[in-house]
């Protein structure tokens, strides 16, 4: 009987100890939870604050595939891909951009751009996968673009809360059920080439602090196309500081004409400004690939006449001319056109 009481006591004593331990453990957990949520709360409310570096540094080499550049407005990480299929998208949160890249371990920082292991770009684990991770400075206005012409992946990290000084409206001519002109040898439709050029203008312009509004950023359905009035409305609704429409010229089936001209409209609301921008763009375009200079011209095309801002239409070569068509089938030439048209717009806007 006594024994039984003793063992009962022991049993209750052990039970109490167990309960106390369990309570202490729970309490600690609870405390941990509070601390964690506090930390998360702090993190999201101060997302632009420096966070402690987490992850593995990327090594540096002379042959490194990652280069770095910066303007007053953006940092630019350029990652050269062997094949664009290596890239399958990105994720982001308030603090980081996570690039989904195959063979991510093969990428190294180029020693011309990076002097030491840069803790703003590193490898981290996300969903159990090694991921290239880039630190943001501000939550908003960071961009990732795959340049389809060069297979370069470009990550633009904003250096300012408000990185944009101007808005540029870019109009890739034609699209959808309106293919535009066709190359004399049927190697392309105008709508395809204008889109390729316009898409690569976007990161160029953003890098120099220009917000970009595209009238389209993909081909449209075959039963769709953009009315000219709709293009004008997009430009005016977005209160652009510049409007640039990209086209390819053609002259019947004849190959006698070739080269580039930039058009402005004399009855536009700011014709002198439009002419000044046309001059800058024409000047920059002629710096590569030996294009024939057809000069700037005026013509009251509807889109540049009614856009209430400096507005030009660039005719990037002739689809009816074999020399020009050869150029327009070369991705490097298209990439140069994108860079040079953008450089002209930037020179005009920043030089005012
Ligand atoms: Zn056209």
Boltz pocket constraint, residues with backbone or C-beta under 6 A from the ligand:
constraints:
  - pocket:
      binder: B
      contacts: [[A, 173], [A, 174], [A, 180], [A, 181], [A, 190], [A, 246], [A, 247], [A, 248]]
      max_distance: 6.0
